[in-house]
Structure formats: structure tokens, C-alpha cells
Amino acid sequence: MVSREEKRAMKDKLVKEGYEQWREMSQSHWNHWRAWGSWFSWGSPVGLGLFFVLLSVAAAILVWVIKL
């Protein structure tokens, strides 16, 4: 029988190996995240502003269509 500590150690080892594999595979993309995400993300004033502008335009179109 395998003790609890051995099970925990095996599980921790698998988790660590999985994380290392994920990190290795995704590390090449870490340098480029700002290129596409900074202007159009929720954290950006430009992206958030665009969201509210588009929401306002959609609401205005909806009101205009309902009045017809």
C-alpha cells in the first residue's frame, strides 16, 4: 500500500510537471501579449471606451428601429 505522504508527493510531482510543460509551451507567446491586448482589453481606457461607445450606438439603433 502507498502511504498518504507518498500519494501527496506523487500528486505534487505530477502537478509540477504539468505546470512546467504548460509554461514551456506558452512562454514563446508571453512577449507578444501586449501587442494585441493593451488597446482593446478591459483594462485599457481605449478598449473600455470603445465598449461603451458601441453599446450606446447599439442602443440608439434599437430605439430608432422600435420607433419605426
N, C-alpha and C positions, 0 to 999 in steps of 0.2 A: 504494500500500500504506500501511496505517496502522501507525505505529511502536508499539512496546510502551508507551512513555510515554503516547501518545495513547489507547491502549486502556485503560490503567490509569486515566487521567483520566476517560474516559467512564464506566467502571465505577464509579469513586468518586462521580461526579456522580449516576448512577442510584441508587446505594445511599443517598446523602444525600437525594435527592428522595423516595425511598420511605420513609425514616425520618421525614422532615418530614411527609409525608402521614399516616403512622400516628400520629405524635404529635398532629397537628392533630385527627384523628378521635377519638382516645381521651382527649384532655385533659379533655373535659367529664365523664368518669367518674372522674377521679382524686380528686375531692373526696369521693366517696361510698364509697370502698373500705373505710374503717374502719366504716362503718355496718353492713355485713353481715359483715365478715371478722374483726373483732377478737375477738369472743366465741367463734366457732366455728372458728377456724383452728388449725392445728397449733402455732403459736407461742404460743397462749393457754393458760394453765393450766386455764381452764374447758373449752375445747374438747378439750384433751388428756385431761383428767379424764373428760369425757363419753365419749370414745372408749373408755377403759379400763373404765368402768362398763358401757357397753353390751356390750363384749367379754366381761366377766365374766358378765353376765346371759345372753348367748347361750350361753356355755359351760355355765352352770348348767342352762339349759333342755335343752341337748343331752345332758348327763349324766342328767337326770331322764327324758328320753324313752328313752334307751338302757336304763335300769334297769326301765322298764315292760315 
